[in-house]
Structure formats: structure tokens, C-alpha cells
Amino acid sequence: MYCSNCGCAKDETDYILSSQANKDRLDEAVLSFKKNSDDFEKITPEGLLDLGFEENYQEPEITDWCTSSGFIYYSLTIKGVSFFTEDGVVILDGGECEVEIKDLDKLKDLILSLKEL
């Protein structure tokens, strides 16, 4: 990008930020992200163990044509409701329907509610 003020070339970021309106929108988006990312507690193995999840190890699967590596996952069943981890999130297994849970605080509330039934 060419800067008409000084005659020099600007990279794309400098060009975008040269507009006050664009800079304000970017600053607002960054603040919004920071605010919203603090609204939930990330799910960690320690958090899952504190909630009563069991750590399990899935053995490697070896077939004639393929070998998959083993992996650790966490599971919990309360009042017939099953939870398990997959790809860094907790899955609520509802039979035909699965729901992803990414917020540890919401997971805690759900588990406490199930235990109180």
C-alpha cells in the first residue's frame, strides 16, 4: 500500500490501522474478546478429576492396514447421564444427541444438579 502523506509504502496492518475508524473497531473487538474469554473457565484434566471424572486409557488399535495411537480420555456417569471427553471438550451423551460443553463452571453446575436429583 502506498502512503500519500509521506510517499512510503505501508504494510497491510499499518494501512488498516491508519484509519481511526478501523483502529477503533479493532480495539473494540480485542476488548470484547478479552472480556468474553474471561467469562468461562477452561476445562482441564485437573478440573475434571476434581468433579469426579475417571481417567481412562484407550489402547492403540492395530489392524492389518492401520495402527492408531492410544489416548487418554475422561468419563463420568451420574444418574444414567454419561459424560466423556473428546478433542478437548466434554460431551454430554444423550443417546441420539450429543452436546459439547466447553465451560468448566457450567459443567460443575450441571453435575451438581444431577447429583441433587
C-alpha positions in Angstrom: 0.0 0.0 0.0 1.2 3.5 -0.8 1.1 6.3 1.8 0.1 9.5 0.2 1.2 11.5 3.3 4.9 10.6 3.2 5.3 8.7 -0.1 6.4 5.5 1.6 5.0 2.0 1.3 2.9 0.7 4.3 2.3 -2.9 5.1 -1.3 -4.1 5.3 -1.5 -3.8 9.1 -0.2 -0.2 9.1 -2.6 0.7 6.2 -5.6 -0.7 8.1 -4.7 1.0 11.3 -4.1 4.3 9.6 -7.9 4.7 9.6 -9.1 5.8 13.0 -12.5 4.0 12.5 -10.7 0.8 11.7 -8.4 1.2 14.7 -11.4 1.8 16.9 -13.2 -1.3 15.6 -10.1 -3.4 16.1 -9.6 -2.1 19.7 -13.3 -2.8 20.5 -13.0 -6.3 19.1 -9.9 -7.1 21.2 -11.6 -5.7 24.3 -14.7 -7.8 23.6 -12.6 -10.9 23.1 -10.7 -10.4 26.4 -13.9 -9.8 28.3 -15.7 -12.8 26.8 -12.8 -15.1 27.2 -12.7 -14.4 30.9 -16.3 -15.4 31.3 -15.7 -19.1 31.3 -13.2 -21.4 33.0 -11.5 -23.7 30.6 -11.8 -27.4 31.1 -8.6 -29.0 32.3 -7.7 -32.6 33.4 -7.4 -31.4 37.0 -10.8 -29.8 36.9 -12.3 -33.0 35.5 -10.7 -35.1 38.2 -12.0 -32.7 40.9 -15.5 -33.2 39.5 -15.2 -37.0 39.9 -14.3 -37.9 36.3 -12.2 -41.1 35.9 -9.1 -41.0 33.7 -9.1 -43.8 31.1 -6.6 -45.0 28.6 -7.7 -46.2 25.2 -5.2 -48.8 24.0 -3.8 -48.4 20.5 -5.9 -50.1 17.8 -3.9 -52.3 15.5 -5.3 -53.7 12.3 -3.8 -55.2 9.2 -3.7 -51.9 7.4 -3.6 -49.3 10.1 -2.3 -48.6 13.6 -3.8 -45.8 15.7 -2.1 -44.4 18.8 -3.6 -44.8 22.2 -5.0 -41.8 24.1 -6.3 -40.7 27.5 -9.9 -39.7 28.0 -12.1 -38.8 30.9 -15.5 -40.2 31.7 -18.2 -39.9 34.3 -21.8 -41.3 34.7 -24.3 -39.7 37.0 -27.9 -40.8 37.3 -27.7 -42.5 33.9 -26.2 -39.4 32.2 -22.8 -40.1 30.6 -20.0 -37.6 30.0 -16.8 -38.2 28.2 -14.0 -36.1 26.7 -13.2 -35.8 23.1 -10.9 -33.3 21.4 -10.5 -31.1 24.5 -14.2 -30.7 25.2 -16.7 -32.6 27.4 -19.5 -34.4 25.5 -22.8 -35.0 27.2 -24.0 -38.3 25.7 -27.8 -38.1 25.3 -28.2 -41.2 23.2 -29.2 -39.9 19.8 -28.0 -36.4 20.7 -24.5 -35.3 21.9 -23.9 -31.8 23.4 -20.5 -30.2 23.7 -19.6 -28.5 27.0 -16.6 -26.1 26.9 -17.2 -24.2 30.2 -16.0 -25.9 33.4 -18.3 -23.7 35.6 -21.4 -24.8 33.6 -20.2 -28.4 33.7 -19.9 -28.1 37.5 -23.4 -26.7 37.8 -24.8 -29.5 35.6 -23.1 -32.2 37.6 -24.2 -30.7 41.0 -27.7 -30.5 39.7 -27.7 -34.1 38.6 -26.3 -35.2 42.0 -29.1 -33.4 43.8 -31.8 -35.2 41.9 
